[in-house]
């Protein structure tokens, strides 16, 4: 694995974990849900929003 690819994978992992923690905190604030880590929801959200985010970043 190249150093650049490894760094990008680490950044992606960190971003998913940060989003998952936010989703978990939001869900726990509304109800007492134990065992929810938010990771699968974070990945799903990132996959569904990826194209629109990249498009928005290219606009002037």
N, C-alpha and C positions, 0 to 999 in steps of 0.2 A: 504494500500500500504506500502510495506517495505521501510525503509529509503534508502537502496541501490537502489531499483528500482526507487524511486523518484529522486535520484541523477543522475542515468543513463538517465532518461527521460529529466531532466534539461540539461544535457550535450548534448544530442541529439538535443534538441530544440535550444540550443545556436549554435551548429554547423550548423544546417539547416539555421538559421537566418544569420549567418556569410556568408555562401555560397550564400544565396539569395541576400544579400547586394552586394557581389562581382559581381554576375551575373547582377544585376540591374545596377550597375555602368558601367559595360562593355557594356551593351545594350544602356544605355543613352549616352555613349561616341560615339557610332556609329550613333545614331538617337535620336530624341526627342520623346520618347515613354512615355506618361503619364499613370499612373494607373498600371504600371507593378511593381509587388513586388518581383518577382523572386522565391517565395516560392515553387510553384508547380514544376518549373524547377529544383530547388535544390533537392527536394524530389525525383523526377524522376532520376536525375543524381546519387544520393546516392544509390537508389535501383538498378540501372543498373550497377554500379561499385563496389558494396559491395563485391561480391564473389572474384573478381580479386584483390581487395585491401587486403582482409583477407588472400588470398593465398600468395600474395607478402610479407606480414608481417611474414608469417611462414617460408619463405625461409631463409637459412643461409646467 
